[in-house]
């Protein structure tokens, strides 16, 4: 099984840094090793704050046909996915780590 390339999402995944995150992600996706992969992992372990702009970036990535999966989701990220009905974005083992803490 091939190891998929991984991109680390920022701690603050909000409108305040959405454009810089998107720009960095586009550059990363353009690298040969990433472009030729069968999919990518988006590491959300550091995400402590996120808003609708984060969901829009991820949704646009999905619509663009880039196969991706969230890995190592922080409690905050997992909770937002749970609240918004987007748990399918999490890798299967990450769904088991969603906590009942405040979002």
Buried (B, 14 or more C-beta within 10 A) or exposed (E): EEEBBEBBBBBBBBEEBBEEBBEBBEEBBEEEEBEEBEEBBBBBBBBEBBBEBBBEBBEEBEEEEBEBBBBBBBBBBBBBBBEEEBBEBBBEEBBEEBEEEEE
